[in-house]
Amino acid sequence: MNPKTREGAACKTAQAHADEKPEGMRYKKDKPMNLADVFPPNGHVQHLYCNQCNDYLDLSFTDFSEDVSGICISIDGLPVLRCRKCSATFLLDDSRVAIIYLHEQATKARKSVVKVTHKNTDRDFGFTKVPFVYDSDDYKYIPGLYRPFNEGFLTPVFFNKEVLIKYDASPVYRVSFASKTYGEIRQGDAFSMPFGLNRNDKLIMWLGDIASLPETEQYYLRSENVPSDHSIGSEFYDAQIECKFTDPSPEDNLFKDRSTFLEACFGRFGEKLAQLDKEVLDLAVTVQRPLVDSARTRRDVADVLNKIYIESFNNKALGKALDVLGEDAKSLGSLKRLQKLLEKSSPMSNISEMMSPFYVLYDLRVAFSHLGSEKGSQESLQYVQKRLALGESAGLLDIYDRLIVELSAAFKKITAVVGDGTKYWTKRR
């Protein structure tokens, strides 16, 4: 902070004032601020979760202007943590220290007004020669990132998520997911680089991990590099920094099981049997249990699930894998090609039964999207209900819940047919 005074500066009412709560962090604007309120309580540890609603907090820079125990303190761009869900704002420990220091200096100088501007740390941590865009303030102020060793390693670097598509398309790299928003990019045993997707749909990687890539790859990443949005709360942060693993949702389990199956197929056949494109990336993070059963919701749910779990299979790659086995697949669609490939891999297994949930999903789209006659749609719906062991009165919510579970089970079964798809997820040093 660089102090600078201005004659006639008035102490404005701040956006926030100290709260009386025991945690001594939140501040709001209904009372004056006492210096004692600025000191953190004994044993206080700042985390990236809101004390009020437990949502993630984002790093933010606010204009602070307060009468703090008789001293008018104004700070332009004070680093704080802000909750976008309940709008609570929390003082960071370094910001507390700055306020206390300014009050002390103003008292010694017998000044009643002090104004400063926060100066960005703007550090280059020197991990790579490639000029990545990142904000060293993220490393300094976001809880949990600073380390007394390997300084700057855990600086978050942000990218357009489409960068994953290039890696998935490459025969050298593989992209795997532990959930819809947390995964890793691997190159054999050479390296493993974790990544996450934040709430703003930006991809996050650690600066130290990026530096382990060949320089040519770093330059590719740089082309998709975007400025920090200071929002790092995600499954990626939970797992990498907090070692916190929440129970995955059925949708997360399904996407992970898909990823595990594709990984096993690559090891067995040397082909990437499904493609990761922008549409799949966009849709995967939106999949969640529907709230209502309506005609539009039925169409949307059936269409999205089909695009992710059926239409994303790569017909060309499936054909190549079958061709190696001496099988002609020219007249077959993707599901039939996959079924034939699995049957050749394990002739004694009942592959058609294992794959039943995929055909159920296809028929669900026919039923809910009215692709054909009304009679045909009704027959497709009855087929879906029967194959899922549901009554004829079962609606979208019942069908969705059962189908998500059945698709996960199907992926597990066909993964066992192909081979071991066990994943090993990196843990932060």
C-alpha positions as CSV (number, residue, x, y, z in Angstrom):
1,M,0.0,0.0,0.0
2,N,1.3,3.4,-0.9
3,P,0.0,6.1,1.4
4,K,-1.0,9.5,-0.1
5,T,-3.0,12.2,1.5
6,R,-5.5,14.6,-0.1
7,E,-6.5,17.9,1.4
8,G,-10.2,18.1,2.2
9,A,-10.7,14.4,1.8
10,A,-14.0,13.4,3.4
11,C,-14.5,10.1,5.1
12,K,-17.3,8.4,3.1
13,T,-19.6,5.8,4.3
14,A,-18.0,2.5,3.3
15,Q,-19.5,-0.4,1.4
16,A,-18.9,-2.4,4.6
17,H,-18.5,-2.1,8.4
18,A,-17.2,-4.6,11.0
19,D,-19.6,-7.2,12.1
20,E,-20.1,-8.3,15.7
21,K,-20.1,-12.0,14.8
22,P,-17.5,-14.1,16.7
23,E,-15.6,-14.9,13.5
24,G,-14.8,-11.2,13.2
25,M,-14.5,-11.3,9.4
26,R,-17.7,-10.1,7.8
27,Y,-18.3,-6.4,7.6
28,K,-21.4,-4.3,6.7
29,K,-22.7,-0.8,6.7
30,D,-25.0,-0.3,9.7
31,K,-22.5,0.8,12.3
32,P,-19.1,2.5,12.7
33,M,-15.9,0.5,12.6
34,N,-13.7,0.1,15.7
35,L,-10.1,-0.8,15.4
36,A,-10.6,-3.8,17.6
37,D,-13.1,-5.2,15.0
38,V,-10.3,-5.3,12.5
39,F,-8.1,-7.7,14.5
40,P,-8.8,-11.4,13.6
41,P,-10.1,-13.5,16.5
42,N,-7.8,-16.0,18.1
43,G,-7.3,-19.1,16.1
44,H,-8.9,-17.7,13.0
45,V,-7.9,-19.3,9.7
46,Q,-9.2,-17.8,6.5
47,H,-10.8,-20.2,4.1
48,L,-12.4,-19.8,0.7
49,Y,-15.9,-20.7,2.0
50,C,-18.5,-18.2,3.1
51,N,-19.3,-18.3,6.8
52,Q,-22.9,-17.3,6.1
53,C,-23.9,-19.7,3.4
54,N,-20.8,-21.9,2.8
55,D,-20.6,-21.0,-0.9
56,Y,-17.3,-20.3,-2.5
57,L,-15.7,-16.8,-2.1
58,D,-14.1,-14.9,-4.9
59,L,-11.2,-12.5,-4.6
60,S,-12.3,-9.0,-5.2
61,F,-10.9,-5.5,-5.0
62,T,-13.1,-2.9,-3.4
63,D,-12.9,0.8,-2.5
64,F,-12.8,0.9,1.3
65,S,-13.6,4.2,3.1
66,E,-14.2,4.1,6.9
67,D,-13.9,6.0,10.1
68,V,-11.9,3.5,12.0
69,S,-11.7,4.6,15.7
70,G,-11.5,8.3,14.7
71,I,-9.2,7.9,11.7
72,C,-10.7,8.3,8.2
73,I,-9.1,5.5,6.2
74,S,-9.6,5.2,2.5
75,I,-8.1,2.4,0.4
76,D,-8.7,2.1,-3.3
77,G,-8.7,-1.5,-4.4
78,L,-8.6,-3.2,-1.0
79,P,-8.3,-7.0,-1.5
80,V,-11.3,-8.8,0.0
81,L,-13.2,-12.0,-0.4
82,R,-16.8,-11.7,-1.6
83,C,-19.7,-14.2,-1.7
84,R,-21.7,-13.9,-4.9
85,K,-24.5,-15.9,-3.4
86,C,-25.3,-13.9,-0.3
87,S,-23.2,-10.8,-1.0
88,A,-21.2,-11.1,2.2
89,T,-17.8,-9.5,2.1
90,F,-14.8,-10.6,4.3
91,L,-11.6,-8.9,5.1
92,L,-8.4,-10.8,4.3
93,D,-5.7,-11.1,6.9
94,D,-3.3,-9.0,4.8
95,S,-6.0,-6.3,4.4
96,R,-6.5,-6.3,8.1
97,V,-2.8,-5.8,8.7
98,A,-2.9,-2.9,6.2
99,I,-5.8,-1.1,7.9
100,I,-4.1,-1.6,11.4
101,Y,-0.8,-0.3,10.1
102,L,-2.4,2.8,8.4
103,H,-4.3,3.6,11.7
104,E,-1.1,3.3,13.7
105,Q,0.9,5.5,11.3
106,A,-1.9,8.1,11.1
107,T,-2.1,8.2,14.9
108,K,1.7,8.7,15.3
109,A,1.6,11.5,12.7
110,R,-1.5,13.0,14.3
111,K,-3.5,12.9,11.1
112,S,-7.2,12.2,10.9
113,V,-7.3,11.3,7.3
114,V,-5.2,8.9,5.2
115,K,-5.7,7.6,1.7
116,V,-3.9,4.9,0.0
117,T,-4.1,2.8,-3.2
118,H,-3.5,-0.9,-3.3
119,K,-0.6,-1.7,-5.6
120,N,-0.8,-5.0,-7.4
121,T,2.2,-7.3,-6.7
122,D,2.6,-7.8,-10.4
123,R,5.3,-10.5,-10.0
124,D,6.8,-12.8,-12.5
125,F,7.6,-16.0,-10.6
126,G,10.0,-17.1,-13.3
127,F,8.7,-20.6,-13.9
128,T,8.6,-20.3,-17.6
129,K,9.9,-18.0,-20.4
130,V,6.5,-18.1,-22.1
131,P,4.7,-14.8,-21.1
132,F,1.6,-16.3,-19.5
133,V,-1.1,-13.9,-18.3
134,Y,-1.8,-14.4,-14.6
135,D,-2.3,-12.3,-11.5
136,S,0.3,-12.7,-8.7
137,D,-2.3,-11.2,-6.3
138,D,-4.3,-14.4,-6.7
139,Y,-1.3,-16.4,-5.2
140,K,-0.8,-13.8,-2.4
141,Y,-4.4,-13.4,-1.3
142,I,-6.5,-16.5,-2.2
143,P,-6.5,-18.7,0.9
144,G,-4.4,-21.9,0.7
145,L,-2.2,-21.1,-2.3
146,Y,0.9,-19.5,-0.6
147,R,3.7,-21.9,0.3
148,P,7.0,-21.1,2.1
149,F,8.7,-23.2,-0.7
150,N,8.2,-23.3,-4.5
151,E,6.9,-19.8,-4.4
152,G,4.4,-19.1,-7.0
153,F,3.9,-22.8,-8.0
154,L,0.2,-22.6,-7.1
155,T,-0.6,-19.5,-9.0
156,P,-3.8,-20.1,-10.9
157,V,-3.6,-19.5,-14.7
158,F,-6.9,-19.2,-16.6
159,F,-7.8,-20.4,-20.1
160,N,-10.7,-20.8,-22.4
161,K,-12.0,-24.3,-21.8
162,E,-11.8,-25.1,-25.5
163,V,-8.1,-25.7,-25.0
164,L,-9.0,-29.3,-23.8
165,I,-10.3,-30.1,-27.3
166,K,-6.8,-29.9,-28.8
167,Y,-5.4,-32.2,-26.2
168,D,-8.2,-34.7,-26.6
169,A,-7.7,-34.7,-30.4
170,S,-4.0,-35.4,-30.1
171,P,-2.8,-39.0,-30.2
172,V,-0.1,-38.1,-27.7
173,Y,-2.3,-36.7,-24.9
174,R,-5.3,-38.0,-23.1
175,V,-7.9,-36.0,-21.2
176,S,-9.7,-37.8,-18.4
177,F,-12.4,-36.6,-15.9
178,A,-12.9,-37.4,-12.3
179,S,-16.1,-35.3,-12.5
180,K,-17.8,-32.9,-14.9
181,T,-15.4,-30.1,-13.7
182,Y,-12.2,-31.7,-12.5
183,G,-9.8,-33.8,-14.5
184,E,-6.3,-34.2,-15.8
185,I,-4.3,-34.1,-19.0
186,R,-1.7,-36.9,-19.3
187,Q,1.1,-37.8,-21.7
188,G,1.8,-41.5,-20.9
189,D,4.1,-41.6,-17.8
190,A,5.8,-38.3,-18.8
191,F,3.5,-36.0,-16.9
192,S,0.1,-35.5,-15.4
193,M,-1.4,-32.1,-15.2
194,P,-4.7,-31.5,-13.2
195,F,-7.2,-28.9,-14.3
196,G,-10.5,-27.6,-13.2
197,L,-13.5,-25.6,-14.5
198,N,-14.6,-22.7,-12.4
199,R,-18.1,-21.1,-12.0
200,N,-17.4,-18.8,-14.9
201,D,-16.6,-21.7,-17.3
202,K,-12.9,-20.9,-17.3
203,L,-10.3,-23.6,-17.2
204,I,-7.7,-23.4,-14.4
205,M,-4.2,-24.9,-14.1
206,W,-1.3,-24.2,-11.8
207,L,1.6,-22.2,-13.1
208,G,4.1,-24.7,-11.7
209,D,2.4,-27.6,-13.6
210,I,2.3,-25.6,-16.8
211,A,6.1,-25.0,-16.6
212,S,6.6,-28.8,-16.8
213,L,5.3,-28.9,-20.3
214,P,7.5,-28.6,-23.4
215,E,7.9,-25.0,-24.5
216,T,6.0,-25.7,-27.7
217,E,3.0,-26.9,-25.7
218,Q,3.2,-23.9,-23.4
219,Y,3.0,-21.6,-26.4
220,Y,-0.2,-23.4,-27.5
221,L,-1.7,-22.9,-24.0
222,R,-0.7,-19.3,-24.1
223,S,-2.9,-18.8,-27.2
224,E,-5.9,-19.7,-25.1
225,N,-4.7,-17.9,-22.0
226,V,-7.1,-15.3,-20.5
227,P,-6.9,-12.8,-17.7
228,S,-7.7,-14.0,-14.2
229,D,-11.3,-13.6,-13.0
230,H,-10.1,-14.3,-9.4
231,S,-12.7,-17.1,-9.1
232,I,-11.0,-20.4,-8.1
233,G,-13.7,-22.0,-6.0
234,S,-14.3,-25.4,-7.6
235,E,-13.9,-29.2,-7.2
236,F,-10.4,-28.6,-8.5
237,Y,-9.6,-26.2,-5.5
238,D,-11.4,-28.5,-3.0
239,A,-9.3,-31.5,-4.0
240,Q,-6.0,-29.9,-4.8
241,I,-5.8,-27.4,-1.9
242,E,-8.3,-28.5,0.8
243,C,-8.0,-32.2,0.2
244,K,-11.7,-32.1,0.4
245,F,-13.7,-34.6,-1.6
246,T,-17.5,-34.2,-1.5
247,D,-19.7,-37.1,-2.4
248,P,-20.1,-37.0,-6.2
249,S,-23.5,-36.5,-7.7
250,P,-25.0,-39.3,-9.9
251,E,-24.3,-37.0,-12.9
252,D,-20.6,-36.7,-11.9
253,N,-20.3,-40.4,-11.4
254,L,-21.8,-41.0,-14.9
255,F,-19.4,-38.6,-16.6
256,K,-16.4,-40.2,-14.7
257,D,-17.5,-43.7,-15.7
258,R,-17.7,-42.5,-19.3
259,S,-14.1,-41.2,-19.0
260,T,-12.9,-44.4,-17.4
261,F,-14.4,-46.5,-20.2
262,L,-12.8,-44.3,-22.9
263,E,-9.5,-44.6,-21.2
264,A,-9.7,-48.3,-21.1
265,C,-10.6,-48.4,-24.8
266,F,-7.6,-46.3,-25.7
267,G,-5.4,-48.7,-23.8
268,R,-7.0,-51.7,-25.5
269,F,-7.6,-50.5,-29.1
270,G,-5.3,-47.5,-29.4
271,E,-8.2,-45.4,-30.5
272,K,-10.2,-42.6,-28.9
273,L,-13.7,-43.9,-29.4
274,A,-15.4,-40.6,-28.4
275,Q,-14.7,-37.0,-29.2
276,L,-14.4,-34.2,-26.8
277,D,-15.8,-31.1,-28.6
278,K,-17.1,-27.8,-27.4
279,E,-20.7,-29.0,-27.4
280,V,-19.9,-31.9,-25.1
281,L,-17.9,-29.7,-22.8
282,D,-20.7,-27.1,-22.7
283,L,-23.4,-29.6,-22.1
284,A,-21.6,-31.8,-19.5
285,V,-21.4,-29.1,-16.9
286,T,-25.1,-28.3,-17.3
287,V,-26.5,-31.8,-16.7
288,Q,-28.4,-32.0,-13.5
289,R,-31.6,-33.5,-12.2
290,P,-34.7,-31.7,-13.8
291,L,-36.8,-29.8,-11.4
292,V,-40.1,-30.2,-13.3
293,D,-41.7,-32.6,-15.7
294,S,-42.7,-30.6,-18.8
295,A,-42.7,-31.2,-22.5
296,R,-39.8,-28.8,-23.0
297,T,-37.8,-30.3,-20.1
298,R,-38.4,-33.8,-21.5
299,R,-37.0,-32.8,-24.9
300,D,-34.0,-31.0,-23.4
301,V,-33.0,-33.8,-21.0
302,A,-33.3,-36.5,-23.7
303,D,-31.4,-34.4,-26.2
304,V,-28.5,-33.4,-23.9
305,L,-28.0,-37.0,-22.6
306,N,-28.0,-38.3,-26.2
307,K,-25.4,-35.8,-27.4
308,I,-23.0,-36.6,-24.5
309,Y,-23.4,-40.3,-24.1
310,I,-24.3,-41.5,-27.6
311,E,-23.7,-39.0,-30.4
312,S,-20.2,-38.2,-29.1
313,F,-19.0,-41.7,-30.0
314,N,-16.6,-41.4,-33.0
315,N,-17.9,-43.5,-35.8
316,K,-14.6,-43.3,-37.7
317,A,-12.5,-44.5,-34.7
318,L,-15.0,-47.3,-34.0
319,G,-14.7,-48.4,-37.7
320,K,-10.9,-48.4,-37.5
321,A,-10.9,-50.5,-34.4
322,L,-13.3,-53.0,-36.1
323,D,-11.3,-53.0,-39.3
324,V,-8.2,-54.2,-37.3
325,L,-10.3,-57.1,-36.1
326,G,-11.4,-57.9,-39.7
327,E,-15.0,-56.7,-39.2
328,D,-16.9,-54.6,-41.7
329,A,-18.8,-51.7,-40.0
330,K,-19.9,-49.6,-43.0
331,S,-23.6,-50.1,-42.6
332,L,-23.6,-49.8,-38.8
333,G,-24.4,-46.8,-36.6
334,S,-22.2,-45.9,-33.6
335,L,-24.0,-48.0,-31.0
336,K,-24.1,-51.0,-33.2
337,R,-20.4,-50.5,-34.0
338,L,-19.6,-50.3,-30.3
339,Q,-21.6,-53.3,-29.5
340,K,-19.9,-55.3,-32.2
341,L,-16.5,-54.2,-31.0
342,L,-17.3,-55.3,-27.5
343,E,-18.6,-58.6,-28.7
344,K,-15.4,-59.3,-30.5
345,S,-13.5,-58.4,-27.4
346,S,-15.4,-60.7,-25.2
347,P,-17.5,-63.3,-27.2
348,M,-18.8,-65.0,-24.0
349,S,-20.3,-61.9,-22.5
350,N,-23.9,-60.7,-23.0
351,I,-23.0,-57.4,-24.5
352,S,-26.4,-56.6,-25.8
353,E,-27.8,-56.8,-22.3
354,M,-24.9,-54.7,-20.9
355,M,-25.6,-52.0,-23.5
356,S,-29.4,-51.9,-23.0
357,P,-29.3,-48.5,-21.2
358,F,-27.8,-46.9,-24.2
359,Y,-30.6,-48.1,-26.5
360,V,-33.0,-47.0,-23.8
361,L,-31.6,-43.5,-23.9
362,Y,-31.9,-43.5,-27.7
363,D,-35.6,-44.5,-27.4
364,L,-36.1,-41.9,-24.7
365,R,-35.1,-39.2,-27.2
366,V,-37.5,-40.7,-29.8
367,A,-40.3,-40.7,-27.2
368,F,-39.7,-37.2,-25.8
369,S,-38.7,-35.4,-29.0
370,H,-41.6,-36.9,-31.0
371,L,-39.3,-38.1,-33.7
372,G,-42.0,-39.9,-35.8
373,S,-45.6,-40.6,-35.2
374,E,-47.4,-40.1,-31.9
375,K,-48.0,-43.8,-31.8
376,G,-44.3,-44.5,-32.3
377,S,-43.4,-42.0,-29.6
378,Q,-45.8,-43.7,-27.1
379,E,-44.4,-47.1,-28.0
380,S,-40.9,-45.9,-27.4
381,L,-41.9,-44.4,-24.0
382,Q,-43.5,-47.7,-23.0
383,Y,-40.3,-49.5,-24.1
384,V,-38.2,-47.2,-21.9
385,Q,-40.4,-47.7,-18.9
386,K,-40.4,-51.4,-19.3
387,R,-36.6,-51.7,-19.8
388,L,-36.1,-49.6,-16.7
389,A,-38.5,-51.7,-14.7
390,L,-40.8,-48.7,-14.2
391,G,-44.6,-48.6,-14.4
392,E,-46.5,-46.9,-17.2
393,S,-47.2,-43.9,-14.9
394,A,-43.5,-43.2,-14.5
395,G,-42.7,-39.6,-15.6
396,L,-39.5,-37.8,-16.4
397,L,-38.1,-37.6,-12.9
398,D,-38.4,-41.3,-12.2
399,I,-37.0,-42.2,-15.7
400,Y,-34.1,-39.8,-15.3
401,D,-33.1,-41.0,-11.9
402,R,-33.2,-44.7,-13.0
403,L,-31.5,-44.1,-16.3
404,I,-28.5,-42.1,-14.9
405,V,-27.8,-45.0,-12.5
406,E,-28.3,-47.6,-15.3
407,L,-26.0,-45.8,-17.7
408,S,-23.2,-45.6,-15.0
409,A,-23.6,-49.3,-14.4
410,A,-23.5,-50.0,-18.1
411,F,-20.2,-48.1,-18.5
412,K,-18.7,-50.0,-15.6
413,K,-19.7,-53.4,-17.1
414,I,-18.3,-52.6,-20.6
415,T,-15.2,-51.2,-19.1
416,A,-14.6,-54.5,-17.4
417,V,-15.0,-56.2,-20.8
418,V,-12.4,-54.0,-22.4
419,G,-9.9,-54.1,-19.5
420,D,-8.7,-52.2,-16.5
421,G,-9.7,-48.5,-16.6
422,T,-8.6,-47.6,-13.2
423,K,-7.5,-43.9,-12.9
424,Y,-4.9,-42.5,-10.7
425,W,-5.5,-38.9,-9.7
426,T,-2.7,-36.5,-8.9
427,K,-2.5,-35.0,-5.4
428,R,-0.9,-31.6,-4.8
429,R,2.6,-31.7,-3.4
